[in-house]
Amino acid sequence: MSDMLFDVLVIGAGPTGLACAIDAQKEGLRVVLVDKGCLCNSLFHYPAHMTFFTTPELLEIGNMPFSSPNQKPTRSEALEYYRKVAEHYALDVRQYHHVDRVSGTDGDFTVHTTDRFGRGQDFHAKKLIVSTGYYDLPNYLGLPGEDLNKVHHYYDEPHPYYGLNVLVIGGKNSAAIAALDLWRHGAKVTLVHRGEAMHRHVKYWILPDIKNRIANGEITAYFASTVKQIAEDTVTLNTPEGEITLANDFVFALTGYHPDFEFLERMGVTLDPNNSRCPVCNVNTLESNVKGIYMAGVVVAGERTNEIFIENGRFHGALIARDLAGKLLGKS
Ligand SMILES: Cc1cc2nc3c(=O)[nH]c(=O)nc-3n(C[C@H](O)[C@H](O)[C@H](O)COP(=O)(O)OP(=O)(O)OC[C@H]3O[C@@H](n4cnc5c(N)ncnc54)[C@H](O)[C@@H]3O)c2cc1C
């Protein structure tokens, strides 16, 4: 048991969590962030050479300018930027502490964590902000063979797949970007997607590239098709032309991710079954149905993980901080 008592504890030190901590700290509150990984752990695990879809100013938090020589910043530029922001605001970030559970009530919460070595540590806070994102839990397909170690649900970089038969499952941005990157670095790429064509959300500058690679036969694509099973050396697809089996070395199942709904429910947060399992919360303050526990960032939109991203989630901090300042400091 530790004697640390904070006004506000933020679970998840992604861009949203950092923005929330800065806004609460600006109100004069004593804030700590706790993350199971490193600072901006999700961004750190994005493809190594990725470029954001968003221009730098829309990724800014804490009124700190994000300057980049590129129209769209890279992952490493964004990581550099968020490190500098954390340093500038002297944010108290406890990295590599997984939040297992929360106990207590409004004004007196205990956050139970485990570090990398399995050691427990408790934090005490009057209010909690949950900004745990969605990137830790892939949407598994439940396929035979999905548990083989050649199947990945995250794409990192192309080099290990040079000259090999790689299947990419999915039809949105992540799948399109991975398929193109793998092909450009010498992999033999097949893409399979259950839809009739690439998804309409694929960015307008990526779509012609993937379409042309497919039209030229450089990437083989099977649309309106699904994966039946994955084996050590093959994959079997159900296509409109019937079942086919292809030689295969690696599979990237890039079919999306979802928030840790169980974690939210364990805190007593109600998920609305009629609204994509969005946590029930006050839209003006983002306080959930559990008094003193606030939702922030992509978790607010439940299963609709493409609705809130860095561009708009970064403003959640201001809403929450105003409410916290009223409740904890009597500010109006
Ligand atoms: C490849 C890719 C490209 C993208 N490009 C863009 C873009 O160009 N523009 C844009 O606006 N958005 C983009 N997004 C989406 C954007 O990155 C996310 O919406 C954003 O990161 C959400 O921010 P967040 O702070 O809510 O969550 P996250 O950034 O996911 O942060 C959540 C944090 O919570 C931590 N955490 C989770 N569970 C626990 C726990 N139990 N205990 C402790 N810590 C925990 C995680 O380790 C993580 O650090 C992209 C997403 C992907 C996958």
PDBQT file of the ligand as one rigid body, heavy atoms in Angstrom, charges set to zero:
ROOT
HETATM    1  C1  LIG A 401      -1.942   3.053 -37.990  1.00  0.00    +0.000 C 
HETATM    2  C2  LIG A 401      -2.793   4.150 -37.380  1.00  0.00    +0.000 A 
HETATM    3  C3  LIG A 401      -2.709   5.458 -37.867  1.00  0.00    +0.000 A 
HETATM    4  C4  LIG A 401      -3.451   6.492 -37.282  1.00  0.00    +0.000 A 
HETATM    5  N1  LIG A 401      -3.354   7.753 -37.799  1.00  0.00    +0.000 NA
HETATM    6  C5  LIG A 401      -4.059   8.755 -37.208  1.00  0.00    +0.000 A 
HETATM    7  C6  LIG A 401      -3.985  10.098 -37.697  1.00  0.00    +0.000 A 
HETATM    8  O1  LIG A 401      -3.296  10.381 -38.679  1.00  0.00    +0.000 OA
HETATM    9  N2  LIG A 401      -4.678  11.077 -37.058  1.00  0.00    +0.000 N 
HETATM   10  C7  LIG A 401      -5.445  10.816 -35.953  1.00  0.00    +0.000 A 
HETATM   11  O2  LIG A 401      -6.046  11.751 -35.402  1.00  0.00    +0.000 OA
HETATM   12  N3  LIG A 401      -5.581   9.545 -35.496  1.00  0.00    +0.000 NA
HETATM   13  C8  LIG A 401      -4.905   8.520 -36.086  1.00  0.00    +0.000 A 
HETATM   14  N4  LIG A 401      -5.036   7.236 -35.628  1.00  0.00    +0.000 N 
HETATM   15  C9  LIG A 401      -5.935   6.972 -34.484  1.00  0.00    +0.000 C 
HETATM   16  C10 LIG A 401      -5.301   7.448 -33.212  1.00  0.00    +0.000 C 
HETATM   17  O3  LIG A 401      -3.947   7.077 -33.123  1.00  0.00    +0.000 OA
HETATM   18  C11 LIG A 401      -6.056   6.950 -31.995  1.00  0.00    +0.000 C 
HETATM   19  O4  LIG A 401      -7.413   7.282 -32.144  1.00  0.00    +0.000 OA
HETATM   20  C12 LIG A 401      -5.481   7.624 -30.757  1.00  0.00    +0.000 C 
HETATM   21  O5  LIG A 401      -4.208   7.095 -30.446  1.00  0.00    +0.000 OA
HETATM   22  C13 LIG A 401      -6.398   7.505 -29.600  1.00  0.00    +0.000 C 
HETATM   23  O6  LIG A 401      -5.786   8.213 -28.539  1.00  0.00    +0.000 OA
HETATM   24  P1  LIG A 401      -6.075   7.779 -27.054  1.00  0.00    +0.000 P 
HETATM   25  O7  LIG A 401      -5.164   8.592 -26.213  1.00  0.00    +0.000 OA
HETATM   26  O8  LIG A 401      -7.542   7.811 -26.822  1.00  0.00    +0.000 OA
HETATM   27  O9  LIG A 401      -5.646   6.224 -26.989  1.00  0.00    +0.000 OA
HETATM   28  P2  LIG A 401      -4.231   5.562 -27.195  1.00  0.00    +0.000 P 
HETATM   29  O10 LIG A 401      -3.310   6.409 -27.987  1.00  0.00    +0.000 OA
HETATM   30  O11 LIG A 401      -4.486   4.178 -27.678  1.00  0.00    +0.000 OA
HETATM   31  O12 LIG A 401      -3.648   5.507 -25.712  1.00  0.00    +0.000 OA
HETATM   32  C14 LIG A 401      -4.176   4.617 -24.767  1.00  0.00    +0.000 C 
HETATM   33  C15 LIG A 401      -3.094   4.312 -23.747  1.00  0.00    +0.000 C 
HETATM   34  O13 LIG A 401      -3.693   3.583 -22.675  1.00  0.00    +0.000 OA
HETATM   35  C16 LIG A 401      -2.790   2.587 -22.227  1.00  0.00    +0.000 C 
HETATM   36  N5  LIG A 401      -3.547   1.558 -21.542  1.00  0.00    +0.000 N 
HETATM   37  C17 LIG A 401      -4.529   0.761 -22.052  1.00  0.00    +0.000 A 
HETATM   38  N6  LIG A 401      -5.000  -0.067 -21.091  1.00  0.00    +0.000 NA
HETATM   39  C18 LIG A 401      -4.308   0.210 -19.959  1.00  0.00    +0.000 A 
HETATM   40  C19 LIG A 401      -4.339  -0.332 -18.634  1.00  0.00    +0.000 A 
HETATM   41  N7  LIG A 401      -5.188  -1.294 -18.266  1.00  0.00    +0.000 N 
HETATM   42  N8  LIG A 401      -3.463   0.173 -17.719  1.00  0.00    +0.000 NA
HETATM   43  C20 LIG A 401      -2.622   1.182 -18.062  1.00  0.00    +0.000 A 
HETATM   44  N9  LIG A 401      -2.556   1.714 -19.304  1.00  0.00    +0.000 NA
HETATM   45  C21 LIG A 401      -3.393   1.238 -20.232  1.00  0.00    +0.000 A 
HETATM   46  C22 LIG A 401      -2.115   2.141 -23.511  1.00  0.00    +0.000 C 
HETATM   47  O14 LIG A 401      -0.860   1.515 -23.244  1.00  0.00    +0.000 OA
HETATM   48  C23 LIG A 401      -1.970   3.444 -24.288  1.00  0.00    +0.000 C 
HETATM   49  O15 LIG A 401      -0.728   4.087 -24.070  1.00  0.00    +0.000 OA
HETATM   50  C24 LIG A 401      -4.308   6.199 -36.209  1.00  0.00    +0.000 A 
HETATM   51  C25 LIG A 401      -4.410   4.881 -35.732  1.00  0.00    +0.000 A 
HETATM   52  C26 LIG A 401      -3.669   3.868 -36.305  1.00  0.00    +0.000 A 
HETATM   53  C27 LIG A 401      -3.809   2.460 -35.767  1.00  0.00    +0.000 C 
ENDROOT
TORSDOF 0
